[in-house]
Amino acid sequence: MATTLSDDLKRVLDTPVFVIIGTAQPDGSPQLSPVWVKRDGDELLFSTTMGRRKQKNIDRDPRVTVLVQPADAPYTYAEIRGTASYTTEGAQKLIDELSLKYTGKKYAEFNPASGQDDERIVVRIAARKVVGSL
């Protein structure tokens, strides 16, 4: 069952805050990655490419955890536990939007080597539970 994000958490997610996405490796150990994120209502979106460990882990087990910790308030955080799904639809648009939010440049300008990337995907996280101080 989906949950609602607090207004404070929404405000933080709408800024260029780096978040950590956690997925489960095949052996059950955690795999953590910093990612750029966008909020869509009470859901989170991030971009990655097909074949990456995050995508493979989500295929096997869609349960994820996202840690949000603003750099300017290191003792404030939210842990978002949820379920991830993904699509290729809108993937280039999302990575450009995220790149503009975080770097002020389109993704190809920020990362010229991105033309060699595998197919991009949009990962959507539906929050089930939120804990922490945001």
C-alpha positions in Angstrom: 0.0 0.0 0.0 1.4 3.4 -1.0 2.1 6.1 1.5 2.2 9.9 1.3 5.4 11.9 1.5 5.5 14.7 4.0 5.6 18.3 2.7 9.1 18.8 4.2 10.3 15.7 2.4 8.7 16.8 -0.9 10.4 20.2 -0.6 13.8 18.5 -0.1 13.3 16.1 -3.0 12.4 19.0 -5.3 15.9 20.4 -4.7 19.1 18.9 -6.2 19.6 16.6 -3.2 21.6 13.4 -3.9 19.9 10.3 -2.7 21.2 6.8 -2.1 19.2 4.0 -3.7 19.5 0.5 -2.1 18.7 -2.7 -3.8 19.4 -6.3 -2.9 22.2 -8.3 -4.5 21.6 -11.9 -5.5 23.3 -13.0 -2.3 21.0 -10.7 -0.2 23.7 -8.1 0.5 22.9 -4.5 -0.1 23.9 -2.6 -3.2 24.0 1.2 -2.8 24.2 3.9 -5.5 24.0 7.7 -5.3 21.4 8.9 -7.9 19.7 12.1 -9.1 16.0 12.0 -8.3 12.8 13.6 -9.3 9.5 13.5 -7.5 6.2 12.7 -9.3 3.5 13.2 -6.7 4.4 10.8 -3.9 6.6 8.6 -6.2 10.3 9.0 -7.0 11.9 8.7 -10.4 15.5 8.1 -11.3 17.4 7.1 -14.4 19.8 4.3 -15.1 20.7 2.1 -18.0 19.7 -1.5 -18.9 22.2 -4.0 -17.7 23.3 -2.1 -14.6 23.3 -3.8 -11.3 20.4 -1.7 -10.1 18.2 -2.8 -13.0 19.2 -6.5 -12.6 18.5 -6.4 -8.8 15.1 -4.7 -9.4 14.2 -7.4 -11.9 14.9 -10.1 -9.3 13.5 -8.2 -6.2 11.7 -4.9 -6.7 11.9 -3.9 -3.0 14.2 -0.8 -2.6 15.2 1.7 0.0 16.0 5.3 -0.7 18.0 7.4 1.8 17.4 11.2 1.5 19.9 13.3 3.6 20.2 17.0 2.7 23.8 18.1 2.7 22.9 21.3 4.6 21.1 19.4 7.3 23.2 16.2 7.9 21.2 15.1 11.0 17.9 15.2 9.1 17.0 12.3 6.9 14.2 10.1 5.5 14.4 6.5 4.6 11.8 5.6 1.9 11.0 1.9 1.6 9.2 1.0 -1.6 8.7 -1.0 -4.7 10.4 -0.2 -8.0 9.3 -0.7 -11.5 10.7 0.6 -14.8 10.1 1.6 -18.4 12.1 2.9 -21.3 9.3 5.4 -22.1 10.5 9.0 -21.4 14.0 7.9 -20.4 15.9 10.5 -22.4 13.6 13.2 -21.3 14.0 12.3 -17.7 17.8 12.1 -17.8 17.9 15.5 -19.5 15.5 17.0 -16.9 17.6 15.5 -14.0 20.9 16.7 -15.6 19.5 20.3 -15.9 18.3 20.1 -12.3 21.6 18.9 -10.9 24.2 20.4 -13.3 22.4 23.1 -15.3 23.3 21.3 -18.5 21.6 18.7 -20.8 22.9 15.2 -20.1 24.9 14.9 -23.4 26.6 18.2 -22.6 27.3 17.2 -19.0 28.5 13.7 -20.0 29.6 13.6 -23.6 30.4 9.9 -23.4 26.7 9.2 -22.7 26.2 8.6 -26.4 27.8 5.2 -25.8 25.4 4.3 -23.0 23.1 1.3 -23.1 19.4 2.0 -23.4 18.1 4.3 -20.6 15.3 3.4 -18.3 13.0 5.4 -15.9 12.8 3.7 -12.5 9.6 4.6 -10.6 9.5 4.0 -6.8 6.2 3.8 -5.0 6.8 4.5 -1.3 5.3 1.9 1.1 6.8 3.4 4.3 8.8 6.5 5.3 10.8 6.8 8.5 13.1 9.5 9.7 12.9 13.1 10.5 11.7 14.6 7.2 
